[in-house]
Amino acid sequence: MNGASTSSSIRAALSYCVQQVRSYDYHHYLCLLELPSNMRKAAFALRAFNVETARAMDVASDPRIGLMRLLWWQEAIDKIYAHKVIEHPTAQALSSVVFDHKISKSWLKRSVEARINDARREADEIPEKIEELERYAEDTVSTLIYMTLQAGGIRSTAADHAASHIGKASGLLLLLKSLPYHASRNRQISYIPAELASKHGLLVEQGGGKQIRMDSSEGLTEAVFEMASVANVHLQKARELARTVPAEAVPVLLPAVPAQVLLDSLRRVQFDVFDPRLTKGILGISPIWFQLKLKWHALRRKY
């Protein structure tokens, strides 16, 4: 393949990544548009990779097929760093940015391995404490922000710490938002820790294993409130670091905005994750209002 063909193939792969993020992660698509142009290519490739791994189990008719897709991505990362060609547009785009921006392999591996471990979770395996879900959010969401900072050549301990908190907040809140979907697929038990479920009367023994009751409206909203409160603390900690975060890192930390929007939406529905208002617009608010909020933060250099 000559240079012109290779360049054309990479452009097509990157265009595919942009469309995937736009279609399946629209609120973060809007965040990425606020990045400097020299960072967008890497950011969209990384987000598209996250879309592929996050949706692997959801789009599979059989959980085993979803797990196979995740294992394929685990192998694909090794091939990318071994300079092997992979016939997949997201993998091609990822390969093109990994070496241009010196993206750490360990972060990519950590992300997909967290998804694999979650996919292998048995129906009665419930995380004991919320810290387990925080680690999952760190591994799957915070790592994306770390890599985007890395792609921009931004080296800042303060920015990394803020990214960690924003990723944990975003991850926890998105897990809460996904509870109705996972409940319909009998996977809701993975995302409410046993400690909280027991505290609020949601944990029951059934068939020799543990199950979580989803018919206890009061108990569920109390558990959701506690998890959302942990997410809120992470957002507060991220913003406490704002004065020490370099200006060039602020656009990368804009995912704090959709996390705050979702938290505010949960408050409006009294933390009832089954309230249909949460499915309206973007994270429960109108698309125009969401974009105005995001633009306001971007222009004010805030996250």
C-alpha positions, -999 to +999 in steps of 0.1 A: +000+000+000+015+034-010+016+065+011-014+081-005-035+050+000-024+047+036-032+083+043-067+079+027-073+048+048-064+065+080-086+095+072-115+071+065-108+053+098-108+086+117-140+097+101-155+064+112-144+070+148-160+105+148-192+091+136-192+063+162-186+087+190-213+110+176-238+082+174-232+064+207-215+089+230-230+122+219-224+143+251-187+134+249-187+140+212-197+176+219-170+178+246-143+167+221-153+194+197-140+219+222-105+205+221-077+221+201-076+208+166-042+191+172-057+169+199-090+159+183-077+131+161-063+112+191-093+121+213-118+107+188-098+075+182-096+069+220-133+076+225-142+054+196-122+026+212-142+032+244-174+030+224-164-004+209-155-019+243-183-003+263-209-016+238-194-050+232-217-068+256-248-048+248-248-055+210-241-092+214-270-116+213-250-140+234-228-128+263-201-152+251-199-133+218-196-100+237-168-114+258-151-127+226-152-092+212-135-078+243-108-105+241-103-096+205-097-060+215-072-071+242-053-089+214-057-060+190-039-037+215-009-061+215-009-062+177-011-024+175+020-020+196+037-048+176+031-027+144+008-053+129-020-043+105-056-048+118-085-046+094-108-026+117-114+011+113-112+020+150-081-002+154-065+015+124-072+050+138-060+040+172-028+026+157-022+058+138-024+079+170-007+056+195+028+062+181+023+098+170+012+107+205+031+080+225-001+067+242+007+043+271-002+007+263-008+000+300-038+024+300-054+009+270-049-026+284-063-015+318-094-002+302-103-033+282-093-057+310-117-039+333-145-045+307-135-082+304-136-087+342-170-070+343-182-092+314-171-123+333-190-114+364-215-140+374-251-131+379-248-134+417-214-116+420-222-083+435-194-058+444-192-056+481-183-019+484-187+012+462-149+014+461-150-015+436-172+005+413-149+035+417-120+014+406-140+002+376-148+039+367-112+048+371-100+020+348-126+027+321-133+064+322-104+082+340-079+064+318-095+079+287-089+114+301-053+104+311-046+093+275-062+125+261-040+146+283-010+125+272-020+130+235-019+167+241+016+165+256+001+178+289+021+167+319+005+178+351+000+160+384-029+183+392-046+176+358-041+139+364-057+141+398-086+161+384-090+136+356-091+107+381-119+124+401-139+134+370-136+099+356-148+083+388-177+107+390-187+102+354-184+065+356-205+061+387-232+084+373-234+066+340-237+033+358-266+047+377-282+060+345-278+025+329-295+007+357-329+004+340-313-010+309-293-035+328-323-044+349-341-054+317-311-077+309-308-090+345-274-073+350-285-046+374-269-064+404-234-056+391-238-019+397-252-015+432-227-026+458-239-052+484-231-028+512-255-002+500-281-028+488-281-044+523-283-011+541-314-001+521-332-034+521-325-043+485-303-074+490-321-108+492-310-144+491-324-163+462-316-197+447-284-200+468-271-166+456-277-129+461-301-108+442-310-071+443-347-061+445-356-035+420-392-032+432-384-012+463-387+023+450-377+040+483-348+017+490-335+020+454-336+058+454-318+060+487-290+037+473-288+058+441-286+090+462-257+076+482-238+066+450-246+099+434-233+117+465-200+099+461-198+111+425-206+146+437-177+145+461-154+135+432-166+165+411-160+188+440-125+175+445-118+179+408-129+215+409-108+222+440-078+215+419-088+240+392-064+267+403-034+244+399-045+228+366-027+243+336-050+261+312-042+238+283-057+209+303-091+225+310-107+215+276-097+179+283-115+180+316-148+192+301-164+157+307-170+171+342-198+192+326-220+162+314-213+145+347-227+175+365-257+177+341-265+141+349-261+146+386-285+176+384-310+156+364-309+128+390-316+154+417-346+167+397-362+133+396-354+126+433-329+100+422-354+077+406-334+062+378-366+048+362-380+083+357-385+087+319-373+123+321-338+110+324-340+097+288-350+130+273-326+152+254-290+149+265-287+134+300-322+147+309-320+183+295-326+198+261-298+195+236-296+233+232-294+239+270-267+212+272-246+228+245-250+263+260-238+249+294-208+232+277-200+263+256-202+285+287-177+264+306-154+262+276-154+299+271-149+306+308-121+280+308-138+261+335-147+224+339 
